[in-house]
Amino acid sequence: MQLMKPVVAKLIDRANFPIEPLTLRAEDRLSDWLVRTIITNEEQIRNRRDDFVNLPEL
């Protein structure tokens, strides 16, 4: 939920026109895309961290 407040604030700040409400289908597609993106990013972060921790000692 912390993610939504800055997104909405930036949208309001940067759009110089009223934002039309999304259809339910568009909301569903957008939320699915956002969830996949966040999960993929988190997996990449964790993999890089784990790879770094598992570096061989010199």
N, CA, C, O and CB atoms as a CASP TS submission, in Angstrom:
PFRMAT TS
TARGET T0000
AUTHOR 0000-0000-0000
METHOD Language model
MODEL 1
PARENT N/A
ATOM      1  N   MET     1       0.811  -1.195   0.000  1.00  0.00           N
ATOM      2  CA  MET     1       0.000   0.000   0.000  1.00  0.00           C
ATOM      3  C   MET     1       0.855   1.260   0.000  1.00  0.00           C
ATOM      4  O   MET     1       0.428   2.294  -0.515  1.00  0.00           O
ATOM      5  CB  MET     1      -0.923  -0.002   1.191  1.00  0.00           C
ATOM      6  N   GLN     2       2.056   1.190   0.570  1.00  0.00           N
ATOM      7  CA  GLN     2       2.936   2.355   0.570  1.00  0.00           C
ATOM      8  C   GLN     2       3.308   2.763  -0.847  1.00  0.00           C
ATOM      9  O   GLN     2       3.577   3.936  -1.106  1.00  0.00           O
ATOM     10  CB  GLN     2       4.197   2.071   1.381  1.00  0.00           C
ATOM     11  N   LEU     3       3.326   1.815  -1.755  1.00  0.00           N
ATOM     12  CA  LEU     3       3.676   2.086  -3.142  1.00  0.00           C
ATOM     13  C   LEU     3       2.622   2.945  -3.836  1.00  0.00           C
ATOM     14  O   LEU     3       2.959   3.755  -4.700  1.00  0.00           O
ATOM     15  CB  LEU     3       3.859   0.783  -3.895  1.00  0.00           C
ATOM     16  N   MET     4       1.373   2.781  -3.476  1.00  0.00           N
ATOM     17  CA  MET     4       0.292   3.454  -4.193  1.00  0.00           C
ATOM     18  C   MET     4       0.259   4.967  -3.969  1.00  0.00           C
ATOM     19  O   MET     4      -0.022   5.721  -4.900  1.00  0.00           O
ATOM     20  CB  MET     4      -1.024   2.863  -3.782  1.00  0.00           C
ATOM     21  N   LYS     5       0.539   5.410  -2.760  1.00  0.00           N
ATOM     22  CA  LYS     5       0.460   6.840  -2.466  1.00  0.00           C
ATOM     23  C   LYS     5       1.398   7.665  -3.352  1.00  0.00           C
ATOM     24  O   LYS     5       0.946   8.653  -3.930  1.00  0.00           O
ATOM     25  CB  LYS     5       0.787   7.086  -0.999  1.00  0.00           C
ATOM     26  N   PRO     6       2.692   7.307  -3.489  1.00  0.00           N
ATOM     27  CA  PRO     6       3.555   8.108  -4.362  1.00  0.00           C
ATOM     28  C   PRO     6       3.179   7.996  -5.838  1.00  0.00           C
ATOM     29  O   PRO     6       3.351   8.952  -6.595  1.00  0.00           O
ATOM     30  CB  PRO     6       4.995   7.691  -4.178  1.00  0.00           C
ATOM     31  N   VAL     7       2.674   6.848  -6.246  1.00  0.00           N
ATOM     32  CA  VAL     7       2.261   6.696  -7.648  1.00  0.00           C
ATOM     33  C   VAL     7       1.097   7.629  -7.953  1.00  0.00           C
ATOM     34  O   VAL     7       1.106   8.338  -8.960  1.00  0.00           O
ATOM     35  CB  VAL     7       1.867   5.228  -7.951  1.00  0.00           C
ATOM     36  N   VAL     8       0.107   7.625  -7.087  1.00  0.00           N
ATOM     37  CA  VAL     8      -1.054   8.493  -7.294  1.00  0.00           C
ATOM     38  C   VAL     8      -0.636   9.965  -7.224  1.00  0.00           C
ATOM     39  O   VAL     8      -1.105  10.775  -8.024  1.00  0.00           O
ATOM     40  CB  VAL     8      -2.151   8.194  -6.242  1.00  0.00           C
ATOM     41  N   ALA     9       0.227  10.314  -6.292  1.00  0.00           N
ATOM     42  CA  ALA     9       0.680  11.698  -6.170  1.00  0.00           C
ATOM     43  C   ALA     9       1.413  12.154  -7.440  1.00  0.00           C
ATOM     44  O   ALA     9       1.192  13.266  -7.920  1.00  0.00           O
ATOM     45  CB  ALA     9       1.599  11.849  -4.943  1.00  0.00           C
ATOM     46  N   LYS    10       2.279  11.297  -7.980  1.00  0.00           N
ATOM     47  CA  LYS    10       3.004  11.641  -9.207  1.00  0.00           C
ATOM     48  C   LYS    10       2.057  11.742 -10.393  1.00  0.00           C
ATOM     49  O   LYS    10       2.217  12.618 -11.243  1.00  0.00           O
ATOM     50  CB  LYS    10       4.094  10.604  -9.495  1.00  0.00           C
ATOM     51  N   LEU    11       1.086  10.864 -10.456  1.00  0.00           N
ATOM     52  CA  LEU    11       0.111  10.910 -11.537  1.00  0.00           C
ATOM     53  C   LEU    11      -0.663  12.222 -11.507  1.00  0.00           C
ATOM     54  O   LEU    11      -0.835  12.875 -12.536  1.00  0.00           O
ATOM     55  CB  LEU    11      -0.851   9.723 -11.442  1.00  0.00           C
ATOM     56  N   ILE    12      -1.127  12.599 -10.323  1.00  0.00           N
ATOM     57  CA  ILE    12      -1.863  13.857 -10.180  1.00  0.00           C
ATOM     58  C   ILE    12      -0.969  15.046 -10.520  1.00  0.00           C
ATOM     59  O   ILE    12      -1.411  15.988 -11.177  1.00  0.00           O
ATOM     60  CB  ILE    12      -2.415  14.001  -8.749  1.00  0.00           C
ATOM     61  N   ASP    13       0.281  15.005 -10.078  1.00  0.00           N
ATOM     62  CA  ASP    13       1.211  16.114 -10.299  1.00  0.00           C
ATOM     63  C   ASP    13       1.603  16.265 -11.774  1.00  0.00           C
ATOM     64  O   ASP    13       1.715  17.384 -12.273  1.00  0.00           O
ATOM     65  CB  ASP    13       2.462  15.913  -9.456  1.00  0.00           C
ATOM     66  N   ARG    14       1.808  15.147 -12.466  1.00  0.00           N
ATOM     67  CA  ARG    14       2.353  15.198 -13.822  1.00  0.00           C
ATOM     68  C   ARG    14       1.307  15.275 -14.927  1.00  0.00           C
ATOM     69  O   ARG    14       1.609  15.741 -16.026  1.00  0.00           O
ATOM     70  CB  ARG    14       3.200  14.009 -14.051  1.00  0.00           C
ATOM     71  N   ALA    15       0.110  14.835 -14.664  1.00  0.00           N
ATOM     72  CA  ALA    15      -0.940  14.880 -15.691  1.00  0.00           C
ATOM     73  C   ALA    15      -1.568  16.272 -15.685  1.00  0.00           C
ATOM     74  O   ALA    15      -1.986  16.773 -14.640  1.00  0.00           O
ATOM     75  CB  ALA    15      -2.030  13.773 -15.443  1.00  0.00           C
ATOM     76  N   ASN    16      -1.628  16.878 -16.848  1.00  0.00           N
ATOM     77  CA  ASN    16      -2.243  18.211 -16.921  1.00  0.00           C
ATOM     78  C   ASN    16      -3.663  18.112 -17.483  1.00  0.00           C
ATOM     79  O   ASN    16      -4.150  19.029 -18.144  1.00  0.00           O
ATOM     80  CB  ASN    16      -1.384  19.162 -17.797  1.00  0.00           C
ATOM     81  N   PHE    17      -4.305  16.995 -17.210  1.00  0.00           N
ATOM     82  CA  PHE    17      -5.667  16.733 -17.661  1.00  0.00           C
ATOM     83  C   PHE    17      -6.302  15.735 -16.703  1.00  0.00           C
ATOM     84  O   PHE    17      -5.591  15.016 -16.002  1.00  0.00           O
ATOM     85  CB  PHE    17      -5.690  16.197 -19.129  1.00  0.00           C
ATOM     86  N   PRO    18      -7.612  15.681 -16.662  1.00  0.00           N
ATOM     87  CA  PRO    18      -8.265  14.701 -15.783  1.00  0.00           C
ATOM     88  C   PRO    18      -7.980  13.275 -16.258  1.00  0.00           C
ATOM     89  O   PRO    18      -7.999  13.001 -17.458  1.00  0.00           O
ATOM     90  CB  PRO    18      -9.792  14.950 -15.733  1.00  0.00           C
ATOM     91  N   ILE    19      -7.724  12.396 -15.343  1.00  0.00           N
ATOM     92  CA  ILE    19      -7.476  10.990 -15.658  1.00  0.00           C
ATOM     93  C   ILE    19      -8.822  10.257 -15.662  1.00  0.00           C
ATOM     94  O   ILE    19      -9.563  10.281 -14.679  1.00  0.00           O
ATOM     95  CB  ILE    19      -6.477  10.341 -14.626  1.00  0.00           C
ATOM     96  N   GLU    20      -9.110   9.620 -16.767  1.00  0.00           N
ATOM     97  CA  GLU    20     -10.346   8.856 -16.884  1.00  0.00           C
ATOM     98  C   GLU    20     -10.258   7.601 -16.021  1.00  0.00           C
ATOM     99  O   GLU    20      -9.191   6.992 -15.941  1.00  0.00           O
ATOM    100  CB  GLU    20     -10.625   8.484 -18.360  1.00  0.00           C
ATOM    101  N   PRO    21     -11.324   7.209 -15.387  1.00  0.00           N
ATOM    102  CA  PRO    21     -11.308   5.966 -14.609  1.00  0.00           C
ATOM    103  C   PRO    21     -11.064   4.773 -15.529  1.00  0.00           C
ATOM    104  O   PRO    21     -11.514   4.754 -16.675  1.00  0.00           O
ATOM    105  CB  PRO    21     -12.639   5.787 -13.835  1.00  0.00           C
ATOM    106  N   LEU    22     -10.352   3.789 -15.015  1.00  0.00           N
ATOM    107  CA  LEU    22     -10.104   2.578 -15.786  1.00  0.00           C
ATOM    108  C   LEU    22     -11.323   1.661 -15.725  1.00  0.00           C
ATOM    109  O   LEU    22     -12.073   1.655 -14.750  1.00  0.00           O
ATOM    110  CB  LEU    22      -8.849   1.847 -15.264  1.00  0.00           C
ATOM    111  N   THR    23     -11.493   0.903 -16.775  1.00  0.00           N
ATOM    112  CA  THR    23     -12.526  -0.129 -16.742  1.00  0.00           C
ATOM    113  C   THR    23     -12.068  -1.232 -15.788  1.00  0.00           C
ATOM    114  O   THR    23     -10.888  -1.299 -15.445  1.00  0.00           O
ATOM    115  CB  THR    23     -12.808  -0.703 -18.178  1.00  0.00           C
ATOM    116  N   LEU    24     -12.972  -2.080 -15.365  1.00  0.00           N
ATOM    117  CA  LEU    24     -12.595  -3.180 -14.481  1.00  0.00           C
ATOM    118  C   LEU    24     -11.570  -4.086 -15.141  1.00  0.00           C
ATOM    119  O   LEU    24     -10.640  -4.549 -14.481  1.00  0.00           O
ATOM    120  CB  LEU    24     -13.824  -3.989 -14.080  1.00  0.00           C
ATOM    121  N   ARG    25     -11.726  -4.345 -16.434  1.00  0.00           N
ATOM    122  CA  ARG    25     -10.761  -5.189 -17.145  1.00  0.00           C
ATOM    123  C   ARG    25      -9.390  -4.520 -17.190  1.00  0.00           C
ATOM    124  O   ARG    25      -8.369  -5.181 -17.002  1.00  0.00           O
ATOM    125  CB  ARG    25     -11.254  -5.487 -18.576  1.00  0.00           C
ATOM    126  N   ALA    26      -9.365  -3.216 -17.437  1.00  0.00           N
ATOM    127  CA  ALA    26      -8.093  -2.492 -17.472  1.00  0.00           C
ATOM    128  C   ALA    26      -7.441  -2.486 -16.087  1.00  0.00           C
ATOM    129  O   ALA    26      -6.227  -2.656 -15.977  1.00  0.00           O
ATOM    130  CB  ALA    26      -8.307  -1.045 -17.969  1.00  0.00           C
ATOM    131  N   GLU    27      -8.228  -2.294 -15.043  1.00  0.00           N
ATOM    132  CA  GLU    27      -7.691  -2.347 -13.671  1.00  0.00           C
ATOM    133  C   GLU    27      -7.077  -3.708 -13.403  1.00  0.00           C
ATOM    134  O   GLU    27      -5.995  -3.798 -12.823  1.00  0.00           O
ATOM    135  CB  GLU    27      -8.798  -2.048 -12.630  1.00  0.00           C
ATOM    136  N   ASP    28      -7.752  -4.757 -13.816  1.00  0.00           N
ATOM    137  CA  ASP    28      -7.266  -6.116 -13.600  1.00  0.00           C
ATOM    138  C   ASP    28      -5.952  -6.349 -14.346  1.00  0.00           C
ATOM    139  O   ASP    28      -5.002  -6.891 -13.781  1.00  0.00           O
ATOM    140  CB  ASP    28      -8.320  -7.139 -14.049  1.00  0.00           C
ATOM    141  N   ARG    29      -5.900  -5.942 -15.600  1.00  0.00           N
ATOM    142  CA  ARG    29      -4.677  -6.129 -16.396  1.00  0.00           C
ATOM    143  C   ARG    29      -3.526  -5.315 -15.831  1.00  0.00           C
ATOM    144  O   ARG    29      -2.402  -5.810 -15.740  1.00  0.00           O
ATOM    145  CB  ARG    29      -4.920  -5.740 -17.860  1.00  0.00           C
ATOM    146  N   LEU    30      -3.791  -4.072 -15.450  1.00  0.00           N
ATOM    147  CA  LEU    30      -2.750  -3.213 -14.899  1.00  0.00           C
ATOM    148  C   LEU    30      -2.241  -3.764 -13.570  1.00  0.00           C
ATOM    149  O   LEU    30      -1.034  -3.799 -13.331  1.00  0.00           O
ATOM    150  CB  LEU    30      -3.276  -1.782 -14.715  1.00  0.00           C
ATOM    151  N   SER    31      -3.152  -4.191 -12.713  1.00  0.00           N
ATOM    152  CA  SER    31      -2.725  -4.716 -11.416  1.00  0.00           C
ATOM    153  C   SER    31      -1.943  -6.020 -11.585  1.00  0.00           C
ATOM    154  O   SER    31      -0.972  -6.244 -10.862  1.00  0.00           O
ATOM    155  CB  SER    31      -3.942  -4.942 -10.503  1.00  0.00           C
ATOM    156  N   ASP    32      -2.343  -6.886 -12.525  1.00  0.00           N
ATOM    157  CA  ASP    32      -1.583  -8.110 -12.797  1.00  0.00           C
ATOM    158  C   ASP    32      -0.175  -7.779 -13.281  1.00  0.00           C
ATOM    159  O   ASP    32       0.798  -8.390 -12.839  1.00  0.00           O
ATOM    160  CB  ASP    32      -2.309  -8.976 -13.838  1.00  0.00           C
ATOM    161  N   TRP    33      -0.069  -6.816 -14.188  1.00  0.00           N
ATOM    162  CA  TRP    33       1.242  -6.420 -14.712  1.00  0.00           C
ATOM    163  C   TRP    33       2.113  -5.857 -13.590  1.00  0.00           C
ATOM    164  O   TRP    33       3.295  -6.186 -13.489  1.00  0.00           O
ATOM    165  CB  TRP    33       1.085  -5.377 -15.844  1.00  0.00           C
ATOM    166  N   LEU    34       1.532  -5.018 -12.761  1.00  0.00           N
ATOM    167  CA  LEU    34       2.289  -4.407 -11.676  1.00  0.00           C
ATOM    168  C   LEU    34       2.774  -5.463 -10.680  1.00  0.00           C
ATOM    169  O   LEU    34       3.922  -5.418 -10.238  1.00  0.00           O
ATOM    170  CB  LEU    34       1.434  -3.356 -10.960  1.00  0.00           C
ATOM    171  N   VAL    35       1.917  -6.397 -10.333  1.00  0.00           N
ATOM    172  CA  VAL    35       2.290  -7.468  -9.408  1.00  0.00           C
ATOM    173  C   VAL    35       3.418  -8.309  -9.997  1.00  0.00           C
ATOM    174  O   VAL    35       4.391  -8.605  -9.303  1.00  0.00           O
ATOM    175  CB  VAL    35       1.073  -8.357  -9.086  1.00  0.00           C
ATOM    176  N   ARG    36       3.301  -8.698 -11.266  1.00  0.00           N
ATOM    177  CA  ARG    36       4.362  -9.483 -11.913  1.00  0.00           C
ATOM    178  C   ARG    36       5.676  -8.716 -11.933  1.00  0.00           C
ATOM    179  O   ARG    36       6.736  -9.292 -11.690  1.00  0.00           O
ATOM    180  CB  ARG    36       3.956  -9.861 -13.345  1.00  0.00           C
ATOM    181  N   THR    37       5.611  -7.417 -12.222  1.00  0.00           N
ATOM    182  CA  THR    37       6.809  -6.591 -12.284  1.00  0.00           C
ATOM    183  C   THR    37       7.475  -6.495 -10.917  1.00  0.00           C
ATOM    184  O   THR    37       8.694  -6.631 -10.813  1.00  0.00           O
ATOM    185  CB  THR    37       6.467  -5.195 -12.803  1.00  0.00           C
ATOM    186  N   ILE    38       6.696  -6.266  -9.878  1.00  0.00           N
ATOM    187  CA  ILE    38       7.249  -6.158  -8.524  1.00  0.00           C
ATOM    188  C   ILE    38       7.859  -7.483  -8.088  1.00  0.00           C
ATOM    189  O   ILE    38       8.953  -7.501  -7.523  1.00  0.00           O
ATOM    190  CB  ILE    38       6.161  -5.721  -7.524  1.00  0.00           C
ATOM    191  N   ILE    39       7.169  -8.593  -8.342  1.00  0.00           N
ATOM    192  CA  ILE    39       7.682  -9.907  -7.951  1.00  0.00           C
ATOM    193  C   ILE    39       8.956 -10.234  -8.723  1.00  0.00           C
ATOM    194  O   ILE    39       9.921 -10.718  -8.133  1.00  0.00           O
ATOM    195  CB  ILE    39       6.620 -10.996  -8.189  1.00  0.00           C
ATOM    196  N   THR    40       8.977  -9.982 -10.019  1.00  0.00           N
ATOM    197  CA  THR    40      10.172 -10.234 -10.824  1.00  0.00           C
ATOM    198  C   THR    40      11.339  -9.407 -10.327  1.00  0.00           C
ATOM    199  O   THR    40      12.458  -9.909 -10.223  1.00  0.00           O
ATOM    200  CB  THR    40       9.906  -9.931 -12.299  1.00  0.00           C
ATOM    201  N   ASN    41      11.092  -8.145 -10.017  1.00  0.00           N
ATOM    202  CA  ASN    41      12.153  -7.276  -9.497  1.00  0.00           C
ATOM    203  C   ASN    41      12.682  -7.808  -8.169  1.00  0.00           C
ATOM    204  O   ASN    41      13.893  -7.856  -7.955  1.00  0.00           O
ATOM    205  CB  ASN    41      11.637  -5.835  -9.323  1.00  0.00           C
ATOM    206  N   GLU    42      11.788  -8.202  -7.288  1.00  0.00           N
ATOM    207  CA  GLU    42      12.204  -8.731  -5.991  1.00  0.00           C
ATOM    208  C   GLU    42      13.019 -10.013  -6.161  1.00  0.00           C
ATOM    209  O   GLU    42      14.011 -10.211  -5.460  1.00  0.00           O
ATOM    210  CB  GLU    42      10.979  -8.996  -5.102  1.00  0.00           C
ATOM    211  N   GLU    43      12.611 -10.885  -7.085  1.00  0.00           N
ATOM    212  CA  GLU    43      13.367 -12.109  -7.348  1.00  0.00           C
ATOM    213  C   GLU    43      14.765 -11.782  -7.855  1.00  0.00           C
ATOM    214  O   GLU    43      15.735 -12.422  -7.449  1.00  0.00           O
ATOM    215  CB  GLU    43      12.628 -12.992  -8.365  1.00  0.00           C
ATOM    216  N   GLN    44      14.878 -10.798  -8.732  1.00  0.00           N
ATOM    217  CA  GLN    44      16.184 -10.399  -9.257  1.00  0.00           C
ATOM    218  C   GLN    44      17.070  -9.837  -8.145  1.00  0.00           C
ATOM    219  O   GLN    44      18.260 -10.145  -8.078  1.00  0.00           O
ATOM    220  CB  GLN    44      16.017  -9.358 -10.377  1.00  0.00           C
ATOM    221  N   ILE    45      16.490  -9.020  -7.284  1.00  0.00           N
ATOM    222  CA  ILE    45      17.254  -8.465  -6.162  1.00  0.00           C
ATOM    223  C   ILE    45      17.754  -9.585  -5.261  1.00  0.00           C
ATOM    224  O   ILE    45      18.922  -9.602  -4.874  1.00  0.00           O
ATOM    225  CB  ILE    45      16.394  -7.469  -5.350  1.00  0.00           C
ATOM    226  N   ARG    46      16.879 -10.510  -4.931  1.00  0.00           N
ATOM    227  CA  ARG    46      17.263 -11.617  -4.045  1.00  0.00           C
ATOM    228  C   ARG    46      18.330 -12.489  -4.686  1.00  0.00           C
ATOM    229  O   ARG    46      19.271 -12.912  -4.014  1.00  0.00           O
ATOM    230  CB  ARG    46      16.041 -12.469  -3.688  1.00  0.00           C
ATOM    231  N   ASN    47      18.193 -12.765  -5.986  1.00  0.00           N
ATOM    232  CA  ASN    47      19.192 -13.586  -6.676  1.00  0.00           C
ATOM    233  C   ASN    47      20.554 -12.905  -6.687  1.00  0.00           C
ATOM    234  O   ASN    47      21.574 -13.551  -6.451  1.00  0.00           O
ATOM    235  CB  ASN    47      18.745 -13.880  -8.110  1.00  0.00           C
ATOM    236  N   ARG    48      20.575 -11.591  -6.962  1.00  0.00           N
ATOM    237  CA  ARG    48      21.858 -10.873  -6.959  1.00  0.00           C
ATOM    238  C   ARG    48      22.465 -10.874  -5.562  1.00  0.00           C
ATOM    239  O   ARG    48      23.672 -11.066  -5.413  1.00  0.00           O
ATOM    240  CB  ARG    48      21.674  -9.422  -7.457  1.00  0.00           C
ATOM    241  N   ARG    49      21.655 -10.665  -4.553  1.00  0.00           N
ATOM    242  CA  ARG    49      22.155 -10.674  -3.176  1.00  0.00           C
ATOM    243  C   ARG    49      22.703 -12.043  -2.813  1.00  0.00           C
ATOM    244  O   ARG    49      23.773 -12.152  -2.214  1.00  0.00           O
ATOM    245  CB  ARG    49      21.045 -10.273  -2.194  1.00  0.00           C
ATOM    246  N   ASP    50      21.966 -13.089  -3.177  1.00  0.00           N
ATOM    247  CA  ASP    50      22.425 -14.446  -2.868  1.00  0.00           C
ATOM    248  C   ASP    50      23.707 -14.773  -3.621  1.00  0.00           C
ATOM    249  O   ASP    50      24.601 -15.408  -3.063  1.00  0.00           O
ATOM    250  CB  ASP    50      21.338 -15.472  -3.212  1.00  0.00           C
ATOM    251  N   ASP    51      23.814 -14.350  -4.879  1.00  0.00           N
ATOM    252  CA  ASP    51      25.035 -14.589  -5.647  1.00  0.00           C
ATOM    253  C   ASP    51      26.211 -13.852  -5.019  1.00  0.00           C
ATOM    254  O   ASP    51      27.322 -14.380  -4.974  1.00  0.00           O
ATOM    255  CB  ASP    51      24.851 -14.150  -7.110  1.00  0.00           C
ATOM    256  N   PHE    52      25.974 -12.645  -4.538  1.00  0.00           N
ATOM    257  CA  PHE    52      27.026 -11.871  -3.916  1.00  0.00           C
ATOM    258  C   PHE    52      27.494 -12.533  -2.621  1.00  0.00           C
ATOM    259  O   PHE    52      28.694 -12.606  -2.355  1.00  0.00           O
ATOM    260  CB  PHE    52      26.546 -10.448  -3.645  1.00  0.00           C
ATOM    261  N   VAL    53      26.564 -13.007  -1.835  1.00  0.00           N
ATOM    262  CA  VAL    53      26.892 -13.653  -0.569  1.00  0.00           C
ATOM    263  C   VAL    53      27.665 -14.941  -0.814  1.00  0.00           C
ATOM    264  O   VAL    53      28.492 -15.324   0.013  1.00  0.00           O
ATOM    265  CB  VAL    53      25.617 -13.941   0.238  1.00  0.00           C
ATOM    266  N   ASN    54      27.417 -15.610  -1.921  1.00  0.00           N
ATOM    267  CA  ASN    54      28.042 -16.896  -2.209  1.00  0.00           C
ATOM    268  C   ASN    54      29.309 -16.780  -3.053  1.00  0.00           C
ATOM    269  O   ASN    54      29.745 -17.764  -3.651  1.00  0.00           O
ATOM    270  CB  ASN    54      27.061 -17.784  -2.909  1.00  0.00           C
ATOM    271  N   LEU    55      29.897 -15.599  -3.104  1.00  0.00           N
ATOM    272  CA  LEU    55      31.152 -15.447  -3.856  1.00  0.00           C
ATOM    273  C   LEU    55      32.261 -16.257  -3.179  1.00  0.00           C
ATOM    274  O   LEU    55      32.303 -16.368  -1.954  1.00  0.00           O
ATOM    275  CB  LEU    55      31.560 -13.942  -3.959  1.00  0.00           C
ATOM    276  N   PRO    56      33.149 -16.815  -3.989  1.00  0.00           N
ATOM    277  CA  PRO    56      34.256 -17.568  -3.365  1.00  0.00           C
ATOM    278  C   PRO    56      35.213 -16.618  -2.621  1.00  0.00           C
ATOM    279  O   PRO    56      35.385 -15.461  -3.006  1.00  0.00           O
ATOM    280  CB  PRO    56      35.040 -18.379  -4.446  1.00  0.00           C
ATOM    281  N   GLU    57      35.807 -17.118  -1.588  1.00  0.00           N
ATOM    282  CA  GLU    57      36.765 -16.319  -0.850  1.00  0.00           C
ATOM    283  C   GLU    57      38.083 -16.271  -1.596  1.00  0.00           C
ATOM    284  O   GLU    57      38.490 -17.241  -2.235  1.00  0.00           O
ATOM    285  CB  GLU    57      36.966 -16.874   0.560  1.00  0.00           C
ATOM    286  N   LEU    58      38.741 -15.128  -1.503  1.00  0.00           N
ATOM    287  CA  LEU    58      40.047 -14.967  -2.158  1.00  0.00           C
ATOM    288  C   LEU    58      41.175 -15.279  -1.227  1.00  0.00           C
ATOM    289  O   LEU    58      42.340 -15.193  -1.617  1.00  0.00           O
ATOM    290  CB  LEU    58      40.211 -13.566  -2.690  1.00  0.00           C
TER
END
